[in-house]
Amino acid sequence: MWLRLSFPLITLLSVVTLSSTQQASGPSIVFISPEQIKDIGEQVTLNCSIANVKNYIVGWQKSNRDRTKESNIISLGTQLAVTEDRFQLNFTKENNSANYVLEIKDIVNTDAGLYECQILVNSTSKITKTVELQVRHPPILLENQHTNTLTKAEGEDAQLVCRAEGYPRPSISWKREYNAILPIGGQTFAGNELRLNALRREDRGTYYCTADNGVGKPDTKTITLEVEFAPVISVPRPKVAQALDYDIDVECVVQAFPAPAISWFRNDKQIHNGGAYSISQTGSPDDVTTSVVKIHSIQSEHFGDYVCKASNKVGQAEARLNLFEQDVPNINYSGLKWSNGGSSTKHVLVGHLFIIALTLLLATLL
């Protein structure tokens, strides 16, 4: 029994020994430079030592740190595959060992990455070792996904995102324009993503993200957050008085985003430019629009209620004001004038003003 087993056992041991010998005689990378950290403009030397090199082809290849982009061949055998004068390949061979030394002068940002020394064993396999080159450089904020503007509806959530490259790895902080309080509280926030929940219209505005790593100057970008909300209408003068034959303005102030469509109504009929009416609208910061209806030479049919209506894609609103008649012209109205050249109208105005002045004088004397 032992005799029958001994032959296969000896044969197996012979195969294992032969295989180990063949493996030992193959090429191997016995040394590669450790991680390198350099400043822009410096020089770096990357060494790759090969044992049992024989006639195998050895090369250098570069990829980005995350290996998400296509690798670039730098050298193949003893020949450089790049044409930049900054790169140099030194090759030495002694017996069956060889050194492939890659030198890079005047280092720039884009030189950072993974440098892989490769032995091409055959068409389908290779032996590799990698050294990382880190290049100290100021932070660079990457193009963000919002194209610097993010639009959300009131009540929705928002994520403001900034990513940066640089070495050492940059830290990112956030703040608002004029150092206003952030929606999450405080004036600053640290992190790549600023999450805002249940947006309010007060949250809209300019946000700054800043990347800093202590090398050079920080990099800053802005993101404009636009919050869509339904119109809100206010009426500065809910009740307006004026005498017949004089001009007067009625106005409403609308805050909304997107910009609203504003219209005026009298007795359920829309008012348009022309005749006794002139309508104008003026925009101002904070998404505020002031709409003014100038009524020329007021007649009795112009008195009553006026309705200002505003609408956008989010919603609509309306507000009402009242124009009523008084005997004395409204002298607080900047557009006060008599509507025609008749002397009787002028005399009425002068008479009213004389009575007012006399009343004030008597009150002072008493």
C-alpha positions in Angstrom: 0.0 0.0 0.0 2.7 2.5 0.9 4.7 1.4 -2.2 1.7 2.1 -4.4 1.3 5.7 -2.9 4.9 6.6 -2.8 5.2 7.0 -6.5 2.3 9.4 -7.0 3.5 11.4 -3.9 7.0 11.7 -5.3 5.6 12.8 -8.7 3.4 15.4 -7.0 6.3 16.8 -5.1 8.4 17.0 -8.2 5.7 19.0 -10.0 5.3 21.4 -7.1 9.1 21.9 -7.0 9.3 22.4 -10.7 6.4 24.9 -10.6 8.1 26.9 -7.8 11.3 26.9 -9.7 9.6 28.2 -12.8 7.8 30.9 -10.8 11.0 32.0 -9.1 12.7 32.4 -12.5 10.0 34.8 -13.7 10.2 38.6 -13.5 9.2 40.5 -10.4 9.1 44.0 -9.1 11.4 44.0 -6.0 11.2 47.8 -5.3 9.1 50.8 -6.1 9.4 54.3 -4.6 7.1 55.1 -1.7 4.4 57.8 -1.9 5.8 61.2 -3.0 4.5 64.6 -1.9 5.8 67.5 -3.8 5.2 71.2 -4.3 4.4 72.8 -7.7 7.7 73.4 -9.6 9.7 70.8 -7.8 11.2 67.6 -9.2 10.3 64.0 -8.4 12.1 60.7 -9.0 10.2 57.4 -9.3 12.2 54.2 -9.2 11.1 50.7 -10.2 13.5 47.8 -9.7 13.0 44.6 -11.6 14.5 41.1 -10.9 14.8 38.5 -13.6 13.9 41.1 -16.2 15.3 39.0 -19.1 13.6 40.2 -22.3 10.3 41.3 -20.7 9.0 44.8 -21.6 8.6 47.2 -18.6 6.7 50.4 -18.8 5.3 53.3 -16.7 1.6 54.3 -16.9 -0.3 57.1 -15.1 -4.0 57.2 -14.0 -6.0 59.5 -11.7 -6.4 58.7 -8.1 -9.9 57.2 -8.4 -9.0 55.4 -11.6 -12.1 56.8 -13.2 -10.3 58.1 -16.3 -8.4 56.4 -19.1 -4.8 55.7 -18.2 -1.9 57.4 -20.0 1.2 55.5 -21.1 4.4 57.3 -20.2 7.1 54.9 -21.2 7.4 51.5 -22.9 10.7 49.7 -22.5 13.5 52.3 -22.7 11.5 54.8 -24.7 9.3 57.7 -23.5 5.8 57.8 -24.9 5.4 61.5 -23.9 7.0 64.4 -25.7 7.3 66.8 -22.8 10.8 67.8 -21.9 9.9 67.7 -18.3 9.8 63.9 -18.4 13.0 61.8 -18.5 13.5 58.0 -18.3 16.8 56.5 -17.0 17.4 52.8 -17.6 20.2 50.7 -16.0 20.7 47.0 -16.2 23.1 44.7 -14.3 23.1 41.0 -14.8 19.4 40.0 -14.9 18.2 43.0 -12.8 17.1 46.4 -14.1 16.1 49.9 -12.8 13.6 52.0 -14.6 13.8 55.5 -13.1 11.2 58.1 -14.2 12.0 61.8 -13.5 9.5 64.7 -13.7 10.7 68.3 -13.5 8.8 71.5 -12.9 5.8 69.6 -11.4 2.3 70.9 -12.2 -1.1 70.1 -10.7 -2.0 67.6 -13.4 1.1 65.5 -12.6 -0.6 64.2 -9.4 -1.9 60.7 -9.7 -1.0 57.0 -9.6 2.1 55.9 -11.4 2.1 52.2 -12.2 5.2 50.2 -13.1 4.3 47.3 -15.3 6.0 44.1 -16.5 4.2 42.8 -19.6 4.3 39.0 -19.0 2.2 38.2 -22.1 -0.8 39.5 -24.1 -3.2 38.9 -21.2 -1.3 39.4 -18.0 1.1 41.8 -16.3 2.8 42.4 -13.0 2.3 45.8 -11.5 3.1 48.0 -8.5 2.0 51.6 -8.0 3.3 54.7 -6.3 1.2 57.8 -5.8 2.4 61.3 -6.4 0.6 64.0 -4.5 1.2 67.6 -5.5 0.4 70.4 -3.1 -1.7 73.0 -4.8 -4.4 75.5 -3.9 -8.0 74.3 -3.9 -10.0 74.4 -7.2 -13.8 74.2 -6.9 -15.2 71.9 -9.6 -18.1 73.0 -11.8 -21.2 72.3 -9.8 -24.3 70.6 -11.0 -26.6 73.6 -10.4 -24.8 75.8 -13.0 -24.7 78.3 -10.1 -28.5 78.7 -9.9 -30.9 76.4 -8.2 -34.7 76.9 -8.4 -37.1 75.3 -5.9 -40.7 75.8 -4.8 -41.6 77.0 -1.4 -41.9 74.1 1.0 -39.5 71.8 -1.0 -36.0 70.7 0.1 -32.8 71.8 -1.5 -29.2 70.6 -1.5 -26.4 73.0 -2.4 -23.3 71.1 -3.4 -19.7 72.1 -3.9 -16.8 69.7 -4.7 -13.1 70.7 -4.7 -9.7 69.4 -5.8 -6.5 70.2 -4.1 -3.8 68.8 -1.8 -4.0 68.6 1.1 -7.7 67.8 0.7 -9.6 71.1 0.9 -12.3 71.8 3.5 -15.5 73.5 2.3 -17.5 76.1 4.2 -20.8 77.9 3.4 -22.2 81.3 4.2 -24.8 83.7 2.9 -24.5 87.1 1.4 -24.0 89.8 3.9 -23.2 87.1 6.5 -27.0 86.6 7.0 -28.1 83.7 9.2 -28.3 80.4 7.3 -31.7 78.7 7.2 -30.2 75.9 9.4 -28.9 78.5 11.9 -25.6 80.1 12.4 -23.6 82.2 9.9 -21.3 79.3 8.6 -21.6 75.6 7.8 -18.8 73.2 7.1 -19.2 70.4 4.6 -19.6 69.6 0.9 -23.4 69.7 1.0 -25.7 72.3 2.6 -29.1 70.7 3.0 -32.1 73.0 3.4 -35.5 71.5 4.4 -38.9 73.0 3.8 -37.7 76.1 2.0 -39.3 79.5 2.8 -39.2 82.5 0.6 -36.8 84.2 3.1 -34.3 81.5 2.2 -33.8 82.7 -1.3 -30.6 84.6 -2.2 -26.9 84.2 -2.7 -24.9 81.5 -1.0 -21.1 81.2 -1.0 -19.1 78.0 -0.8 -15.3 78.4 -0.1 -12.7 75.7 -0.4 -9.4 76.1 1.6 -6.5 73.9 2.3 -3.9 76.3 3.6 -2.0 76.4 0.2 -2.3 79.6 -1.8 -5.7 81.4 -1.8 -9.1 79.9 -1.0 -11.4 79.4 -4.0 -15.0 80.7 -3.7 -18.1 80.2 -5.9 -21.6 81.4 -5.6 -24.9 79.6 -5.9 -28.1 81.6 -6.3 -31.1 79.9 -4.6 -34.4 80.9 -6.1 -37.6 80.0 -4.2 -40.8 80.1 -6.1 -43.8 81.4 -4.1 -47.3 82.7 -4.8 -48.1 86.4 -4.9 -48.5 88.4 -1.7 -50.3 91.8 -2.2 -50.2 94.8 0.1 -52.0 98.1 -0.5 -50.2 101.1 1.0 -53.4 103.2 0.9 -56.5 101.1 1.2 -58.7 104.3 1.1 -57.9 107.2 -1.2 -59.7 110.5 -1.4 -59.7 113.1 -4.2 -61.8 115.9 -5.5 -63.5 115.9 -8.9 -61.5 117.0 -11.9 -58.1 116.1 -10.3 -55.7 113.3 -10.9 -54.9 110.6 -8.4 -52.8 107.4 -8.1 -54.0 104.1 -6.7 -51.3 101.4 -6.2 -50.7 97.9 -5.0 -47.3 96.2 -4.1 -46.9 92.6 -5.1 -44.1 90.2 -3.9 -43.8 87.0 -5.9 -41.5 84.7 -7.8 -41.6 84.1 -10.7 -42.6 87.7 -11.6 -46.4 87.9 -11.5 -48.9 89.1 -14.1 -50.8 92.0 -12.5 -54.2 93.4 -13.6 -56.7 95.9 -12.3 -60.5 95.7 -12.2 -63.3 98.2 -11.6 -66.8 96.8 -11.3 -65.6 93.4 -12.4 -64.2 94.9 -15.6 -60.5 95.0 -16.4 -58.9 98.4 -16.7 -56.5 98.9 -19.6 -54.2 101.8 -20.5 -56.0 104.6 -22.3 -58.6 107.2 -21.7 -58.7 108.2 -18.1 -56.3 105.4 -17.0 -52.5 105.0 -17.2 -51.1 101.8 -15.7 -47.4 101.4 -14.9 -45.3 98.8 -13.1 -42.0 99.1 -11.4 -39.8 96.3 -10.2 -37.4 96.4 -7.3 -35.2 94.0 -5.3 -36.6 91.1 -3.3 -39.0 90.2 -6.1 -41.3 93.2 -5.4 -43.4 94.9 -8.2 -45.3 98.1 -7.6 -48.3 98.6 -9.9 -49.8 102.1 -10.2 -53.0 103.2 -11.9 -53.1 107.0 -12.6 -56.6 108.3 -13.0 -56.8 111.5 -14.9 -59.4 114.2 -14.3 -61.5 112.2 -11.9 -65.2 112.0 -12.6 -68.0 110.6 -10.4 -68.0 107.3 -12.2 -64.4 106.7 -11.2 -65.2 106.5 -7.5 -65.6 103.1 -5.8 -63.6 99.9 -5.3 -60.6 98.9 -7.4 -59.2 95.4 -7.3 -55.6 94.5 -7.9 -55.0 90.9 -9.0 -51.7 89.1 -9.3 -50.9 85.5 -10.5 -47.9 83.3 -11.3 -47.3 79.6 -11.8 -47.5 79.0 -8.1 -50.7 80.8 -7.2 -52.7 84.0 -7.2 -53.9 86.8 -4.9 -56.0 89.9 -4.9 -56.5 93.1 -2.9 -59.1 95.8 -2.8 -58.9 99.5 -2.3 -61.5 102.3 -2.3 -61.4 105.7 -4.0 -64.0 108.1 -2.7 -64.8 111.8 -3.3 -64.0 114.7 -1.1 -64.6 118.4 -1.6 -61.0 119.6 -0.9 -58.3 118.4 -3.4 -55.8 115.9 -2.0 -52.8 118.2 -1.6 -50.7 115.3 -0.3 -50.7 113.7 -3.8 -47.6 114.7 -5.7 -49.4 114.7 -9.0 -52.0 117.3 -7.9 -53.1 119.6 -10.6 -56.3 121.1 -12.1 -57.4 119.2 -15.1 -58.2 122.2 -17.4 -57.2 125.8 -17.8 -60.5 127.2 -16.6 -60.1 130.1 -14.1 -63.1 128.9 -12.1 -61.2 125.7 -11.2 -58.2 127.6 -10.2 -60.2 130.0 -8.1 -61.8 127.0 -6.3 -58.4 125.6 -5.5 -57.1 129.0 -4.3 -60.2 129.4 -2.1 -59.7 125.9 -0.5 -56.1 126.6 0.2 -56.9 130.1 1.7 -59.5 128.5 4.0 -57.0 125.8 5.1 -54.3 128.5 5.8 -56.7 130.7 7.7 -57.9 127.8 9.8 -54.3 127.0 10.8 -53.5 130.6 11.6 -56.5 130.9 13.9 -55.6 127.7 15.6 -52.1 129.0 16.3 -53.4 132.4 17.7 -55.9 130.7 20.0 
